[in-house]
Amino acid sequence: MKPLRTIDRVETEDGLLELKQRSERDFLITIDNRVLMTSTAHRSEEVLGIVACRRLKPYARPRVLIGGLGMGYTLRAVLDELPPTGQVVVAELNPVTEKWCRGPLALLTNDALSDPRVKVEIADVSGVMARAASHPERRFDAIVIDLYVGPDAGTGVRDPLYGKKACARAHEALTAQGIFGVWGEAYDAAFATRLEAVGFNVRHERPGKGGLRHVVYVAQKK
């Protein structure tokens, strides 16, 4: 096996963010040497995009918000489920992630960011959802959260992304029967309960096979 080499790095508030490469299609993104994502294991990210957006193909102009760009696998899956008239807003905190997805990572997703349906906002996804919740014309038909930290047993009710107010904000930011899809490392029953409490019907999937199986929450607005 070829050794990893760092091809780019940038200091962030959370630590040193690095893009590492082993071969043409073998990449890792790490922060302070902790693996955030890898190009060799992305099944759950793809399933997240599919289950959140597969009902949108018949829509005239569906609007989707993605929180977190990563390597672009979720974005690619979302785009493949949308009609040519769809619109996707990607909220990403780190500009370098967009640069990587337009550069060395582009071949992994057939250059998803070049799709004319896509707009990238360098912003916190919470703020984008708050604007949509306050303006009905900005609401989304699906909101997809694919961050490297998902809801877990340590997530409190006041968490800015997965707490009770955050769940309510997501509910308000969606159109009627809209889908709130969220990626997590492991199932958190308390998070599902919070979603149900603010008006979602909730189910979850475990798309992996063997080993560590991640979870995808699918919450539909009642």
Secondary structure, DSSP 8 states (H G I E B T S, - for coil): ----EEEEEEEETTEEEEEEEEETTEEEEEETTEEEEETTB-HHHHHHHHHHHGGGTT-SS-EEEEE--TTSHHHHHHHHHS-TT-EEEEEES-HHHHHHHHTTTGGGTTSGGGSTTEEEEES-HHHHHHHHHH-GGG-EEEEEE--SS---TT--TT-TTTSHHHHHHHHHTEEEEEEEEEEESS--HHHHHHHHHTTEEEEEE----SSS--EEEEEEE-
